[in-house]
Amino acid sequence: MTHRTEARSTPQEPTDAAALRRDRFGALPERIRPEDTVETRPATAPDPARDTYNPDEWLIRYCG
């Protein structure tokens, strides 16, 4: 014997079905801007001691 599916209960009147469908699918959700979906932040915290540049450092190392 094959499997038989039970008949699903449907709303009594077609207007009820249309009203239910309109309530559920009647409007699209609010649009989300791509800028709001991406978060940017640095991978590591900036280290001020590492990123300092001294243009006269070569004078101290090689001429002193």
PyMOL CGO cylinders between C-alpha atoms (Angstrom):
from pymol import cmd
from pymol.cgo import CYLINDER

trace = [
    CYLINDER, 0.00, 0.00, 0.00, 1.30, 3.45, -0.83, 0.3, 1, 1, 1, 1, 1, 1,
    CYLINDER, 1.30, 3.45, -0.83, 1.46, 6.32, 1.56, 0.3, 1, 1, 1, 1, 1, 1,
    CYLINDER, 1.46, 6.32, 1.56, -1.47, 8.64, 1.42, 0.3, 1, 1, 1, 1, 1, 1,
    CYLINDER, -1.47, 8.64, 1.42, -1.23, 12.22, 2.51, 0.3, 1, 1, 1, 1, 1, 1,
    CYLINDER, -1.23, 12.22, 2.51, -3.97, 13.73, 4.55, 0.3, 1, 1, 1, 1, 1, 1,
    CYLINDER, -3.97, 13.73, 4.55, -5.83, 16.62, 3.06, 0.3, 1, 1, 1, 1, 1, 1,
    CYLINDER, -5.83, 16.62, 3.06, -4.69, 19.82, 4.69, 0.3, 1, 1, 1, 1, 1, 1,
    CYLINDER, -4.69, 19.82, 4.69, -7.25, 22.00, 6.28, 0.3, 1, 1, 1, 1, 1, 1,
    CYLINDER, -7.25, 22.00, 6.28, -7.81, 25.15, 4.28, 0.3, 1, 1, 1, 1, 1, 1,
    CYLINDER, -7.81, 25.15, 4.28, -9.63, 28.29, 5.31, 0.3, 1, 1, 1, 1, 1, 1,
    CYLINDER, -9.63, 28.29, 5.31, -13.36, 28.17, 4.81, 0.3, 1, 1, 1, 1, 1, 1,
    CYLINDER, -13.36, 28.17, 4.81, -13.57, 31.00, 2.31, 0.3, 1, 1, 1, 1, 1, 1,
    CYLINDER, -13.57, 31.00, 2.31, -11.15, 32.16, -0.37, 0.3, 1, 1, 1, 1, 1, 1,
    CYLINDER, -11.15, 32.16, -0.37, -11.23, 35.67, 1.06, 0.3, 1, 1, 1, 1, 1, 1,
    CYLINDER, -11.23, 35.67, 1.06, -9.83, 34.30, 4.34, 0.3, 1, 1, 1, 1, 1, 1,
    CYLINDER, -9.83, 34.30, 4.34, -6.96, 32.68, 2.47, 0.3, 1, 1, 1, 1, 1, 1,
    CYLINDER, -6.96, 32.68, 2.47, -6.28, 35.87, 0.57, 0.3, 1, 1, 1, 1, 1, 1,
    CYLINDER, -6.28, 35.87, 0.57, -6.32, 37.90, 3.77, 0.3, 1, 1, 1, 1, 1, 1,
    CYLINDER, -6.32, 37.90, 3.77, -3.93, 35.49, 5.50, 0.3, 1, 1, 1, 1, 1, 1,
    CYLINDER, -3.93, 35.49, 5.50, -1.59, 35.53, 2.50, 0.3, 1, 1, 1, 1, 1, 1,
    CYLINDER, -1.59, 35.53, 2.50, -1.69, 39.32, 2.30, 0.3, 1, 1, 1, 1, 1, 1,
    CYLINDER, -1.69, 39.32, 2.30, -0.94, 39.63, 6.03, 0.3, 1, 1, 1, 1, 1, 1,
    CYLINDER, -0.94, 39.63, 6.03, 2.03, 37.30, 5.72, 0.3, 1, 1, 1, 1, 1, 1,
    CYLINDER, 2.03, 37.30, 5.72, 3.48, 38.24, 2.32, 0.3, 1, 1, 1, 1, 1, 1,
    CYLINDER, 3.48, 38.24, 2.32, 1.85, 41.59, 1.58, 0.3, 1, 1, 1, 1, 1, 1,
    CYLINDER, 1.85, 41.59, 1.58, 4.93, 43.79, 2.01, 0.3, 1, 1, 1, 1, 1, 1,
    CYLINDER, 4.93, 43.79, 2.01, 8.64, 43.39, 1.57, 0.3, 1, 1, 1, 1, 1, 1,
    CYLINDER, 8.64, 43.39, 1.57, 10.92, 43.94, 4.56, 0.3, 1, 1, 1, 1, 1, 1,
    CYLINDER, 10.92, 43.94, 4.56, 12.80, 47.20, 4.97, 0.3, 1, 1, 1, 1, 1, 1,
    CYLINDER, 12.80, 47.20, 4.97, 15.77, 47.59, 2.65, 0.3, 1, 1, 1, 1, 1, 1,
    CYLINDER, 15.77, 47.59, 2.65, 19.18, 47.19, 4.32, 0.3, 1, 1, 1, 1, 1, 1,
    CYLINDER, 19.18, 47.19, 4.32, 22.00, 49.26, 2.87, 0.3, 1, 1, 1, 1, 1, 1,
    CYLINDER, 22.00, 49.26, 2.87, 25.26, 47.38, 2.14, 0.3, 1, 1, 1, 1, 1, 1,
    CYLINDER, 25.26, 47.38, 2.14, 27.12, 49.89, 4.34, 0.3, 1, 1, 1, 1, 1, 1,
    CYLINDER, 27.12, 49.89, 4.34, 25.04, 48.71, 7.30, 0.3, 1, 1, 1, 1, 1, 1,
    CYLINDER, 25.04, 48.71, 7.30, 25.95, 45.04, 6.78, 0.3, 1, 1, 1, 1, 1, 1,
    CYLINDER, 25.95, 45.04, 6.78, 29.74, 45.41, 6.98, 0.3, 1, 1, 1, 1, 1, 1,
    CYLINDER, 29.74, 45.41, 6.98, 31.80, 46.26, 10.03, 0.3, 1, 1, 1, 1, 1, 1,
    CYLINDER, 31.80, 46.26, 10.03, 35.37, 47.41, 9.54, 0.3, 1, 1, 1, 1, 1, 1,
    CYLINDER, 35.37, 47.41, 9.54, 37.93, 47.57, 12.30, 0.3, 1, 1, 1, 1, 1, 1,
    CYLINDER, 37.93, 47.57, 12.30, 41.68, 47.05, 12.44, 0.3, 1, 1, 1, 1, 1, 1,
    CYLINDER, 41.68, 47.05, 12.44, 42.93, 43.50, 12.90, 0.3, 1, 1, 1, 1, 1, 1,
    CYLINDER, 42.93, 43.50, 12.90, 45.35, 44.63, 15.61, 0.3, 1, 1, 1, 1, 1, 1,
    CYLINDER, 45.35, 44.63, 15.61, 45.49, 47.64, 17.85, 0.3, 1, 1, 1, 1, 1, 1,
    CYLINDER, 45.49, 47.64, 17.85, 47.90, 50.32, 16.59, 0.3, 1, 1, 1, 1, 1, 1,
    CYLINDER, 47.90, 50.32, 16.59, 51.20, 50.44, 18.48, 0.3, 1, 1, 1, 1, 1, 1,
    CYLINDER, 51.20, 50.44, 18.48, 52.51, 54.03, 18.58, 0.3, 1, 1, 1, 1, 1, 1,
    CYLINDER, 52.51, 54.03, 18.58, 56.00, 52.93, 19.66, 0.3, 1, 1, 1, 1, 1, 1,
    CYLINDER, 56.00, 52.93, 19.66, 56.34, 50.62, 16.67, 0.3, 1, 1, 1, 1, 1, 1,
    CYLINDER, 56.34, 50.62, 16.67, 54.99, 52.98, 14.05, 0.3, 1, 1, 1, 1, 1, 1,
    CYLINDER, 54.99, 52.98, 14.05, 57.13, 56.00, 14.88, 0.3, 1, 1, 1, 1, 1, 1,
    CYLINDER, 57.13, 56.00, 14.88, 59.58, 57.05, 12.22, 0.3, 1, 1, 1, 1, 1, 1,
    CYLINDER, 59.58, 57.05, 12.22, 62.68, 59.07, 12.92, 0.3, 1, 1, 1, 1, 1, 1,
    CYLINDER, 62.68, 59.07, 12.92, 64.34, 60.30, 9.71, 0.3, 1, 1, 1, 1, 1, 1,
    CYLINDER, 64.34, 60.30, 9.71, 67.62, 60.97, 11.58, 0.3, 1, 1, 1, 1, 1, 1,
    CYLINDER, 67.62, 60.97, 11.58, 67.89, 57.49, 13.08, 0.3, 1, 1, 1, 1, 1, 1,
    CYLINDER, 67.89, 57.49, 13.08, 70.51, 56.42, 10.51, 0.3, 1, 1, 1, 1, 1, 1,
    CYLINDER, 70.51, 56.42, 10.51, 72.74, 59.26, 11.72, 0.3, 1, 1, 1, 1, 1, 1,
    CYLINDER, 72.74, 59.26, 11.72, 72.62, 57.92, 15.27, 0.3, 1, 1, 1, 1, 1, 1,
    CYLINDER, 72.62, 57.92, 15.27, 73.32, 54.34, 14.19, 0.3, 1, 1, 1, 1, 1, 1,
    CYLINDER, 73.32, 54.34, 14.19, 76.05, 54.84, 11.59, 0.3, 1, 1, 1, 1, 1, 1,
    CYLINDER, 76.05, 54.84, 11.59, 77.68, 58.17, 12.34, 0.3, 1, 1, 1, 1, 1, 1,
    CYLINDER, 77.68, 58.17, 12.34, 77.85, 58.20, 16.06, 0.3, 1, 1, 1, 1, 1, 1,
]
cmd.load_cgo(trace, "trace")
